[in-house]
Amino acid sequence: MADPIAGRSELELFEALGCGDPQALRELSSRVGRCVRAVLTGMHGGTRLLGEIEELCADVIERLERLRARGFRGGNQEFRSYLYKTVASRCVEAAKRQSRTVSLETPVALPDGEEKPLADLLKQLVDPHLPALAAAEEQEDRKRVRAARPPSPRRR
């Protein structure tokens, strides 16, 4: 016997999900997951995001719930269009976020040929005496403020 859920359109699953049908949620999540996987494998560098499919699916389902809250009244074509645009948009956003994130463990080649982790290079760029200098400047500022105050009546 064929699975009655599998034959439903995405819109029908979305509507059943609104009625609290857990099977509809599983099937819609599965379809969204396949769509996310297809979009990621077609994107340059998208395969690096395959580990985030569940997170991306959950975000797409959340956006569909926001669509429900706004009162979606379209047909199956409009819903599928919105769904696929949302999947593509979410995948592009994830790819942009990932491209901006550089691991501190990323090896960096130095001019002398040596490689060091980015974290080690950043530590060398920060002055190790910076906290001591800040404390000394703060102490000097306090002295200047005290010196600028008018004398109190007790000091006269």
C-alpha positions as CSV (number, residue, x, y, z in Angstrom):
1,M,0.0,0.0,0.0
2,A,1.4,3.4,-1.0
3,D,2.1,6.0,1.6
4,P,-0.6,8.6,1.5
5,I,1.7,11.4,2.8
6,A,4.2,10.8,0.0
7,G,1.7,11.6,-2.7
8,R,0.8,15.0,-1.3
9,S,2.0,18.3,-2.7
10,E,4.2,20.6,-0.7
11,L,1.3,22.9,-0.1
12,E,-0.9,20.0,1.2
13,L,1.9,19.0,3.5
14,F,2.2,22.6,4.7
15,E,-1.5,22.8,5.4
16,A,-1.4,19.4,7.2
17,L,1.5,20.7,9.2
18,G,-0.6,23.6,10.3
19,C,-3.1,21.1,11.8
20,G,-0.3,19.5,13.8
21,D,0.3,16.4,11.6
22,P,3.7,15.0,12.6
23,Q,3.9,12.8,9.4
24,A,3.5,15.9,7.3
25,L,6.3,17.6,9.2
26,R,8.6,14.6,8.6
27,E,7.7,14.4,4.9
28,L,8.0,18.2,4.3
29,S,11.4,18.3,6.2
30,S,12.6,15.4,4.1
31,R,11.6,17.2,0.9
32,V,13.2,20.4,2.0
33,G,16.3,18.5,3.0
34,R,16.6,17.0,-0.5
35,C,16.1,20.5,-2.0
36,V,18.7,22.0,0.3
37,R,21.2,19.2,-0.7
38,A,20.5,19.8,-4.4
39,V,21.0,23.5,-4.1
40,L,24.2,23.1,-2.0
41,T,25.8,20.6,-4.4
42,G,25.1,22.9,-7.3
43,M,26.7,25.9,-5.6
44,H,30.4,26.7,-5.8
45,G,31.7,25.6,-2.4
46,G,28.3,24.4,-1.3
47,T,29.5,20.9,-0.4
48,R,31.3,22.4,2.6
49,L,27.9,23.2,4.0
50,L,26.4,19.7,3.7
51,G,26.9,19.3,7.4
52,E,24.4,22.1,8.0
53,I,21.5,20.6,6.1
54,E,19.4,20.0,9.2
55,E,19.9,23.5,10.5
56,L,19.1,25.0,7.1
57,C,15.9,22.8,6.9
58,A,14.8,23.9,10.3
59,D,15.3,27.6,9.3
60,V,13.3,27.1,6.1
61,I,10.5,25.4,8.0
62,E,10.5,28.3,10.5
63,R,10.2,30.8,7.6
64,L,7.3,28.8,6.2
65,E,5.6,29.1,9.6
66,R,6.1,32.9,9.4
67,L,4.5,32.7,5.9
68,R,1.5,30.9,7.6
69,A,1.3,33.7,10.2
70,R,1.1,36.3,7.5
71,G,-1.8,34.4,6.0
72,F,-0.6,32.6,2.8
73,R,-3.5,32.2,0.4
74,G,-1.8,31.2,-2.8
75,G,-1.9,27.9,-4.7
76,N,0.6,25.1,-5.1
77,Q,2.7,26.9,-7.7
78,E,3.0,30.0,-5.6
79,F,3.9,28.0,-2.5
80,R,6.5,25.9,-4.3
81,S,8.0,29.1,-5.8
82,Y,8.2,30.6,-2.3
83,L,9.6,27.4,-0.9
84,Y,12.4,27.0,-3.5
85,K,13.3,30.7,-3.4
86,T,13.5,30.5,0.4
87,V,15.8,27.4,0.2
88,A,18.1,29.0,-2.3
89,S,18.2,32.3,-0.3
90,R,19.0,30.5,2.9
91,C,21.8,28.4,1.2
92,V,23.3,31.6,-0.3
93,E,23.2,33.3,3.1
94,A,24.9,30.3,4.7
95,A,27.6,30.3,2.0
96,K,28.3,34.0,2.5
97,R,28.5,33.5,6.3
98,Q,30.9,30.6,5.9
99,S,33.1,32.5,3.5
100,R,33.5,35.3,6.0
101,T,34.4,32.9,8.8
102,V,38.0,32.0,8.8
103,S,39.3,29.5,11.4
104,L,42.0,30.7,13.7
105,E,43.6,27.4,13.1
106,T,44.0,28.1,9.4
107,P,47.7,27.9,8.5
108,V,49.3,31.0,7.1
109,A,52.5,30.9,5.0
110,L,55.1,33.4,6.1
111,P,57.6,35.1,3.8
112,D,60.4,32.8,5.1
113,G,58.4,29.7,4.1
114,E,57.3,28.8,7.6
115,E,53.6,28.1,8.3
116,K,51.9,29.3,11.5
117,P,48.3,29.1,12.6
118,L,46.5,32.4,12.2
119,A,45.9,32.6,16.0
120,D,49.6,32.7,16.7
121,L,50.2,35.5,14.2
122,L,47.4,37.5,15.7
123,K,48.9,37.1,19.2
124,Q,52.2,38.5,17.8
125,L,50.4,41.5,16.4
126,V,48.9,42.5,19.7
127,D,51.3,44.3,22.0
128,P,51.8,42.1,25.1
129,H,52.3,45.2,27.2
130,L,49.0,46.7,26.2
131,P,47.1,45.9,29.5
132,A,50.0,47.5,31.5
133,L,50.0,50.6,29.3
134,A,46.3,51.0,29.7
135,A,46.5,50.7,33.5
136,A,49.4,53.3,33.6
137,E,47.4,55.7,31.4
138,E,44.3,55.3,33.7
139,Q,46.4,56.0,36.7
140,E,47.9,59.2,35.0
141,D,44.3,60.3,34.2
142,R,43.3,59.9,37.8
143,K,46.2,62.1,38.9
144,R,45.3,64.8,36.4
145,V,41.7,64.8,37.5
146,R,42.7,65.1,41.2
147,A,45.2,67.9,40.3
148,A,42.5,69.8,38.4
149,R,40.0,69.7,41.2
150,P,39.7,72.9,43.4
151,P,41.1,72.3,46.9
152,S,38.6,71.2,49.4
153,P,37.8,73.4,52.4
154,R,39.6,71.0,54.7
155,R,42.8,71.2,52.7
156,R,43.1,75.0,53.0
